[in-house]
Amino acid sequence: MLHKFHRLSALLIGSFILFHFINHLYILGGVQQHIEFMETYRLAYRNVIAESILLLCVMFQVCSGLYFVWQRRGQRSRFLEKAQAISGLYLAYFFINHVGAVLYGRIGAELDTNIYYGIAGFHTDPFQFFFIPYYFFAVVALFVHLASVFNWLSRNAIEQPLRTKLAYVIILIGVSISTTLILGFCGVFNEISIPPEYSATYE
């Protein structure tokens, strides 16, 4: 039963993350395009009910995921099984940090937690040495986790050699998307100028 709720929660969070990725890919067209999409997207989730459900799902996902990792400790032998646990642990770490940072930005710093808030660390020395790998591995970990879950759920429908290849394809897609996003956040495709109020959070 707990696994079913974990998957249901993952679907709800995944729906949000899908649009979050689409939003972030708009950085390839510039900050203004990213913000315009974000403002439209916020109409769907920036309300007490949607945000409360999302936060509860994240909390449940983190707690249940940690429980599953602990429950099966020492039982994982194959690469994708171990990768599922490791990526899940990193995602738990990222979710706790990311949600905490967003709440602090909105409530503590009283800032609009838009793209400037998210990437100010990319453009402030020496914080980019933390934020670049931090975000890069978060996206990669998500796709590794998806690949591992796909490998497990399709075990009765697809033969193992093909499942493994498809899982690796999913991981490669994740690495490609993550690399593209990082380059976009760093201003490789378009010039990015961080407003002073966002840079000030790192002073």
C-alpha positions in Angstrom: 0.0 0.0 0.0 2.8 2.4 0.9 4.4 1.8 -2.5 1.1 2.7 -4.2 0.9 6.0 -2.3 4.6 6.7 -3.1 3.9 6.2 -6.8 0.7 8.4 -6.7 2.6 11.1 -4.9 5.4 10.8 -7.4 2.9 11.3 -10.3 1.6 14.5 -8.7 5.1 15.8 -8.0 6.2 14.7 -11.5 3.4 16.7 -13.1 4.6 19.8 -11.4 8.3 19.0 -12.3 7.4 18.5 -16.0 6.0 22.0 -16.3 8.9 23.2 -14.1 11.3 21.8 -16.7 9.4 23.3 -19.6 9.6 26.6 -17.7 13.3 26.3 -17.2 13.9 25.4 -20.8 12.5 28.8 -21.7 15.8 30.2 -20.4 17.2 29.3 -23.8 15.1 32.1 -25.2 16.1 34.6 -22.5 15.1 35.5 -18.9 12.0 37.5 -20.0 10.5 34.4 -21.8 11.2 32.3 -18.7 9.4 34.8 -16.4 6.4 35.2 -18.8 5.9 31.5 -18.9 6.4 31.3 -15.1 3.7 33.9 -14.4 1.2 32.0 -16.5 2.2 28.7 -14.9 1.8 30.2 -11.4 -1.9 30.8 -12.0 -2.3 27.0 -11.8 -0.4 26.3 -8.6 0.2 29.6 -6.6 -2.8 29.1 -4.3 -3.1 27.7 -0.8 -4.8 24.4 -1.8 -2.4 23.4 -4.7 0.8 24.4 -2.8 -0.4 22.6 0.4 -1.0 19.4 -1.6 2.3 19.8 -3.3 4.2 20.4 0.0 2.5 17.4 1.6 3.4 15.2 -1.3 7.0 16.3 -1.2 7.2 15.6 2.6 5.6 12.2 2.1 7.8 11.3 -0.9 11.0 12.2 1.1 9.9 10.2 4.2 8.6 7.2 2.3 11.6 7.2 0.0 14.0 7.2 3.0 12.0 4.4 4.5 12.3 2.2 1.3 16.1 2.8 1.1 16.5 1.8 4.8 14.2 -1.2 4.4 16.1 -2.7 1.5 19.6 -1.8 2.7 22.1 -4.4 1.7 19.7 -6.1 -0.7 20.5 -4.3 -3.9 23.0 -6.0 -6.1 22.4 -4.7 -9.7 23.6 -1.2 -10.8 20.1 0.2 -11.5 18.9 -1.0 -8.1 21.7 0.8 -6.4 21.3 3.8 -8.6 17.6 4.0 -7.6 18.6 4.2 -3.9 21.4 6.7 -4.4 19.4 9.0 -6.7 16.5 8.8 -4.3 18.7 9.9 -1.4 20.0 12.8 -3.5 16.5 13.9 -4.5 15.4 13.8 -0.9 18.4 16.1 0.0 17.6 18.4 -2.9 13.8 18.6 -2.2 14.4 19.5 1.4 17.0 22.1 0.5 15.1 23.5 -2.5 11.7 23.8 -0.8 13.4 25.4 2.3 15.2 27.9 0.1 12.1 28.9 -1.7 10.1 29.3 1.5 12.9 31.4 2.9 13.1 33.5 -0.2 9.4 34.2 -0.2 8.8 34.6 3.6 12.2 35.5 5.0 13.8 37.6 2.3 10.5 38.8 0.9 11.7 38.2 -2.7 9.9 37.0 -5.8 11.4 33.5 -6.1 11.7 33.7 -9.8 14.5 32.6 -12.0 16.8 35.4 -10.7 16.4 34.0 -7.2 17.2 30.5 -8.4 20.3 31.3 -10.4 21.8 34.2 -8.5 24.3 31.8 -7.1 25.5 30.8 -10.6 26.6 34.4 -11.1 28.2 35.1 -7.7 31.7 34.0 -6.7 32.4 31.5 -5.3 28.9 30.1 -5.0 28.8 28.8 -8.5 31.1 26.0 -7.4 28.3 24.7 -5.3 25.2 25.5 -7.3 26.4 24.2 -10.7 26.9 20.6 -9.5 24.0 20.9 -7.1 21.5 21.6 -9.8 23.2 19.4 -12.4 23.1 16.3 -10.2 19.5 17.0 -9.1 18.3 16.8 -12.7 20.5 13.8 -13.5 19.3 12.1 -10.2 15.7 12.6 -11.3 16.2 10.8 -14.6 18.3 8.1 -13.0 15.5 7.5 -10.6 13.0 7.4 -13.5 15.2 5.0 -15.4 15.4 2.7 -12.4 11.7 2.8 -11.8 11.0 2.2 -15.5 13.4 -0.8 -15.4 11.5 -2.3 -12.4 7.9 -1.6 -13.6 8.5 -3.0 -17.1 10.2 -6.2 -15.9 7.2 -8.4 -17.0 6.6 -6.6 -20.3 10.1 -6.1 -21.7 13.1 -8.4 -21.8 16.0 -7.4 -19.5 18.6 -6.4 -22.2 16.2 -4.0 -23.9 15.0 -2.7 -20.5 18.6 -1.9 -19.5 19.3 -0.1 -22.8 16.1 1.9 -22.5 17.0 2.8 -18.9 20.4 4.1 -20.0 18.8 6.1 -22.8 16.6 7.8 -20.2 19.7 8.6 -18.1 21.5 10.1 -21.2 18.4 12.2 -21.9 18.6 13.5 -18.4 22.3 14.3 -18.6 21.7 16.2 -21.9 18.8 18.2 -20.4 20.7 18.9 -17.3 23.8 20.1 -19.2 21.6 22.4 -21.4 19.8 23.9 -18.4 23.1 24.6 -16.6 24.5 26.3 -19.7 21.4 28.4 -19.9 21.5 29.3 -16.2 25.1 30.4 -16.6 24.2 32.7 -19.4 25.9 30.9 -22.3 22.9 31.3 -24.7 21.7 34.7 -23.5 23.2 37.4 -21.4 21.9 37.4 -17.8 22.2 40.3 -15.4 21.2 39.5 -11.8 19.3 42.3 -10.0 21.1 43.7 -6.9 18.4 42.5 -4.5 19.1 38.9 -5.5 22.8 39.1 -5.5 22.6 40.7 -2.0 21.4 37.4 -0.6 24.9 36.1 -1.0 26.7 39.0 0.6 
